[in-house]
Amino acid sequence: MTRAALLVCPASGKGRAARMAGSTAAALRPHVSSLTQLVAHDAEGTFALAREAVADGVDLLVVLGGDGAAHLGVQACAGTSTALGIVPAGTGNDLAAAIGSASVDDVVSGTRKRLDLGRLSTGQWFATVLCAGFDAAVNERANAMRWPAGPRRYDLAILAELASLRSAPLLVTTETDTFSLDATLVAVGNTPNYGGGIPVCPAADASDGLFDVTVVERASRSMLARMLPTLRTGKHTEHSFVRTFRAREVSLSGGDDWVAYADGERQEALPVSVRTVPGALTVVGR
């Protein structure tokens, strides 16, 4: 049977993870040979406990928390034989949705599968989307907001950021091409969604060895305002000022001090370089 560790991030979802910890552990125990319960109170502690569990040789690391906690679990499990399971208890839960895990039932009855990951030149891994520009600014604003919870927070952050919208010169380099353009945002997708279910890279597939890249070129506030409602349906790619393509490696530079976000977590200011690593992570889900 499986040796497992349950990593609880009690602050996730405004305390939702703490409230779910007991029932989640109880649901896991009949399906594993041993279960170690770990509790982390900040990002540094979450990563340290995840890394220690993987180094100890657990077969399955189950993260009970949001996308931030899941991102740290990815850092620990990538490139190892330890599978990552996620019981979503945060605001966006995009990685949990990508692997097909909506509850502890999906972990205990799910199957193991391999997931491509993106890797920054800094060594950081990401599983969902890396973005910069308008969408990163929205992410930064949403992370600072105390209300409301859930995807509605991102919708309000989008409206607030429209007031300070500006484009910037961006240079995008792939393994085969170079694009120089004025851009409003850029998203490099390993999976389709960010921001609590927004399919910014709607055709992204984390098993094809490629990123899907979405670039919104220079657009007025009114143009962007017309495009934004289509983000929720993935129809934004039909607008003439939206460019999409696929690549194994992507470098982004320029952007007037744009900061990159990956899996909803702040990374570094441009320039950034990322590459896809096929099958780098084992996950459990539907």
C-alpha positions as CSV (number, residue, x, y, z in Angstrom):
1,M,0.0,0.0,0.0
2,T,0.9,3.7,-0.2
3,R,2.9,5.7,2.3
4,A,1.3,9.1,2.3
5,A,1.7,12.5,3.9
6,L,-1.1,15.1,4.3
7,L,0.2,18.6,4.2
8,V,-2.3,21.0,5.7
9,C,-2.1,24.8,5.1
10,P,-4.7,26.0,7.7
11,A,-4.9,29.6,6.5
12,S,-6.0,28.5,3.0
13,G,-9.5,29.6,2.0
14,K,-9.8,31.8,5.1
15,G,-9.4,28.8,7.4
16,R,-11.3,26.3,5.2
17,A,-8.3,24.0,5.1
18,A,-8.1,23.9,8.9
19,R,-11.7,23.0,9.1
20,M,-11.3,20.2,6.6
21,A,-8.1,18.7,8.0
22,G,-9.7,16.1,10.3
23,S,-12.2,14.8,7.8
24,T,-9.6,14.7,5.0
25,A,-7.2,12.7,7.1
26,A,-10.0,10.3,8.1
27,A,-11.0,9.8,4.5
28,L,-7.4,9.1,3.4
29,R,-6.3,6.7,6.1
30,P,-8.3,3.6,4.9
31,H,-6.6,3.9,1.5
32,V,-2.9,4.1,2.6
33,S,-0.5,2.0,4.6
34,S,0.6,5.0,6.7
35,L,-0.4,8.7,6.9
36,T,1.7,11.4,8.4
37,Q,-0.1,14.7,9.0
38,L,1.9,17.9,8.6
39,V,0.8,21.4,9.4
40,A,2.4,24.5,7.8
41,H,1.7,28.1,8.9
42,D,3.5,30.0,6.1
43,A,5.0,29.5,2.7
44,E,8.5,28.8,3.9
45,G,7.2,26.1,6.3
46,T,5.0,24.6,3.6
47,F,7.9,24.1,1.3
48,A,10.2,22.8,4.0
49,L,7.6,20.2,5.1
50,A,6.9,19.2,1.5
51,R,10.5,18.8,0.7
52,E,11.2,16.7,3.9
53,A,8.3,14.4,3.2
54,V,9.5,13.8,-0.4
55,A,13.1,13.2,0.9
56,D,11.7,10.7,3.4
57,G,10.4,8.7,0.5
58,V,6.6,9.1,0.8
59,D,4.7,7.7,-2.2
60,L,2.0,10.3,-2.1
61,L,2.1,13.9,-0.9
62,V,-1.5,15.3,-0.5
63,V,-1.7,19.1,-0.2
64,L,-4.8,20.5,1.5
65,G,-4.8,24.1,0.5
66,G,-5.0,26.5,-2.4
67,D,-2.9,27.2,-5.5
68,G,0.0,28.7,-3.5
69,A,0.4,25.6,-1.4
70,A,0.0,23.4,-4.5
71,H,2.7,25.4,-6.2
72,L,5.1,24.6,-3.3
73,G,4.1,21.0,-3.5
74,V,5.0,21.0,-7.2
75,Q,8.5,22.3,-6.3
76,A,9.0,19.4,-3.9
77,C,7.6,16.6,-6.1
78,A,8.9,17.6,-9.5
79,G,11.4,15.2,-10.9
80,T,10.8,12.7,-8.2
81,S,8.8,9.4,-7.8
82,T,6.5,11.0,-5.2
83,A,3.0,11.7,-6.6
84,L,1.2,15.0,-5.8
85,G,-2.5,14.9,-4.8
86,I,-4.4,18.1,-4.1
87,V,-7.5,18.6,-1.9
88,P,-8.6,22.1,-3.0
89,A,-9.3,24.5,-0.2
90,G,-8.2,27.9,-1.6
91,T,-9.5,30.7,-3.7
92,G,-8.6,29.8,-7.3
93,N,-7.7,26.0,-7.1
94,D,-6.6,26.0,-10.8
95,L,-4.0,23.3,-10.4
96,A,-6.5,21.0,-8.6
97,A,-9.0,21.6,-11.5
98,A,-6.3,20.8,-14.1
99,I,-5.5,17.4,-12.6
100,G,-9.1,16.6,-11.9
101,S,-9.3,16.8,-8.2
102,A,-12.3,18.5,-6.6
103,S,-12.3,16.6,-3.3
104,V,-10.5,14.0,-1.3
105,D,-12.6,11.4,-3.1
106,D,-10.7,12.2,-6.3
107,V,-7.4,11.6,-4.6
108,V,-8.4,8.2,-3.1
109,S,-10.1,6.9,-6.2
110,G,-8.2,8.7,-8.9
111,T,-5.4,7.4,-11.1
112,R,-1.8,8.4,-11.4
113,K,-0.7,10.3,-14.5
114,R,2.2,12.3,-15.7
115,L,2.0,16.1,-16.1
116,D,4.3,18.4,-18.1
117,L,5.8,21.3,-16.1
118,G,7.3,24.6,-17.0
119,R,10.6,25.6,-15.6
120,L,12.1,29.0,-15.2
121,S,15.8,29.7,-15.7
122,T,15.8,30.3,-11.9
123,G,15.0,26.7,-11.3
124,Q,11.4,27.3,-10.2
125,W,8.7,25.0,-11.6
126,F,5.2,26.0,-12.6
127,A,2.3,23.8,-13.5
128,T,-0.5,26.1,-14.8
129,V,0.2,29.5,-16.4
130,L,3.1,32.1,-16.3
131,C,1.9,35.6,-17.1
132,A,3.1,39.2,-17.2
133,G,1.5,42.5,-18.0
134,F,-2.1,43.3,-17.4
135,D,-3.0,39.9,-16.0
136,A,0.0,39.8,-13.6
137,A,-1.1,43.2,-12.4
138,V,-4.6,41.9,-11.8
139,N,-3.1,38.9,-9.9
140,E,-1.1,41.3,-7.7
141,R,-4.1,43.4,-7.0
142,A,-6.3,40.3,-6.3
143,N,-3.8,38.8,-3.9
144,A,-3.9,42.1,-1.9
145,M,-7.7,42.2,-1.7
146,R,-9.4,40.9,1.4
147,W,-12.8,40.7,-0.2
148,P,-14.6,39.0,-1.9
149,A,-13.5,35.4,-1.9
150,G,-13.4,33.2,-5.0
151,P,-13.3,34.0,-8.7
152,R,-15.3,37.3,-8.1
153,R,-12.1,38.7,-6.6
154,Y,-10.4,38.5,-9.9
155,D,-13.3,40.0,-11.8
156,L,-13.2,43.1,-9.5
157,A,-9.4,43.3,-9.8
158,I,-9.7,43.3,-13.6
159,L,-12.1,46.3,-13.5
160,A,-9.7,48.2,-11.2
161,E,-6.7,47.6,-13.3
162,L,-8.5,48.9,-16.5
163,A,-8.1,52.4,-15.0
164,S,-4.3,52.2,-15.3
165,L,-4.0,50.1,-18.5
166,R,-1.0,50.6,-20.6
167,S,0.8,48.6,-23.3
168,A,4.6,48.1,-23.4
169,P,7.2,46.9,-25.9
170,L,7.6,43.2,-25.6
171,L,10.1,40.8,-27.2
172,V,9.1,37.2,-27.3
173,T,11.6,34.6,-28.4
174,T,10.9,30.9,-28.9
175,E,13.1,28.1,-30.2
176,T,12.1,29.0,-33.8
177,D,10.8,32.6,-33.9
178,T,11.2,36.1,-32.5
179,F,8.3,38.6,-32.1
180,S,8.6,42.3,-31.3
181,L,5.4,44.1,-30.5
182,D,3.5,46.4,-28.2
183,A,1.6,44.2,-25.8
184,T,-0.9,44.5,-23.0
185,L,-0.4,41.0,-21.6
186,V,1.3,37.7,-22.2
187,A,0.4,34.3,-20.8
188,V,2.4,31.1,-21.2
189,G,0.1,28.2,-20.5
190,N,1.1,24.6,-19.5
191,T,-2.6,24.2,-18.6
192,P,-5.5,26.4,-19.8
193,N,-6.7,28.3,-16.7
194,Y,-5.6,30.9,-14.2
195,G,-7.3,33.3,-11.9
196,G,-9.9,30.8,-10.6
197,G,-10.9,29.2,-13.9
198,I,-10.2,31.8,-16.6
199,P,-9.1,29.8,-19.7
200,V,-6.5,32.3,-20.9
201,C,-4.7,29.6,-23.0
202,P,-7.8,27.5,-23.8
203,A,-6.2,24.9,-25.9
204,A,-3.2,24.2,-23.6
205,D,-2.6,20.5,-22.9
206,A,-0.2,19.5,-20.1
207,S,0.7,16.3,-21.9
208,D,1.8,17.5,-25.3
209,G,5.3,18.8,-24.5
210,L,4.4,22.4,-25.6
211,F,3.3,25.7,-24.1
212,D,0.4,27.5,-25.5
213,V,1.2,31.2,-25.6
214,T,-1.4,34.0,-25.7
215,V,-0.4,37.6,-26.4
216,V,-2.8,40.5,-26.2
217,E,-1.3,43.2,-28.4
218,R,-1.8,46.9,-27.8
219,A,-5.5,47.5,-27.1
220,S,-7.5,50.5,-26.0
221,R,-9.5,50.3,-22.8
222,S,-12.7,50.0,-24.8
223,M,-11.3,47.1,-26.9
224,L,-10.0,45.3,-23.8
225,A,-13.3,45.9,-22.0
226,R,-15.1,44.2,-25.0
227,M,-12.6,41.3,-24.9
228,L,-12.7,40.7,-21.1
229,P,-16.2,39.0,-21.0
230,T,-15.0,36.5,-23.6
231,L,-12.1,35.4,-21.3
232,R,-14.4,33.2,-19.3
233,T,-15.4,31.3,-22.4
234,G,-12.0,31.2,-24.1
235,K,-13.4,33.2,-27.1
236,H,-10.9,36.0,-26.5
237,T,-8.5,34.3,-29.0
238,E,-10.9,35.2,-31.8
239,H,-10.1,39.0,-31.4
240,S,-7.8,40.4,-34.1
241,F,-5.4,41.9,-31.5
242,V,-4.9,38.5,-29.7
243,R,-2.1,36.3,-31.0
244,T,-1.6,32.6,-30.1
245,F,1.1,30.1,-30.8
246,R,2.9,27.1,-29.4
247,A,6.5,26.6,-28.3
248,R,8.8,24.5,-26.2
249,E,10.9,27.4,-25.0
250,V,9.8,31.0,-24.4
251,S,11.8,34.1,-23.4
252,L,10.1,37.3,-22.5
253,S,12.0,40.7,-22.3
254,G,11.0,44.3,-22.3
255,G,7.6,45.1,-20.8
256,D,8.6,48.2,-18.8
257,D,9.4,46.4,-15.5
258,W,6.6,43.9,-15.9
259,V,6.7,41.3,-13.1
260,A,6.0,37.6,-14.0
261,Y,3.6,35.5,-12.0
262,A,3.6,31.7,-12.3
263,D,0.8,29.5,-10.7
264,G,-0.4,32.8,-9.2
265,E,2.8,33.3,-7.3
266,R,5.1,36.3,-7.8
267,Q,8.3,35.5,-9.6
268,E,10.7,38.1,-11.0
269,A,10.7,41.1,-13.3
270,L,11.2,40.5,-17.0
271,P,13.4,39.2,-18.6
272,V,12.3,35.6,-17.9
273,S,13.0,32.4,-19.8
274,V,10.9,29.2,-19.4
275,R,11.0,25.8,-21.0
276,T,8.6,22.8,-20.9
277,V,9.8,19.6,-19.2
278,P,7.6,16.7,-20.4
279,G,6.2,14.4,-17.7
280,A,8.1,16.1,-14.9
281,L,5.4,15.5,-12.3
282,T,3.2,12.6,-11.2
283,V,-0.2,13.6,-10.0
284,V,-3.3,11.8,-8.8
285,G,-6.7,12.8,-10.1
286,R,-9.7,11.9,-12.2
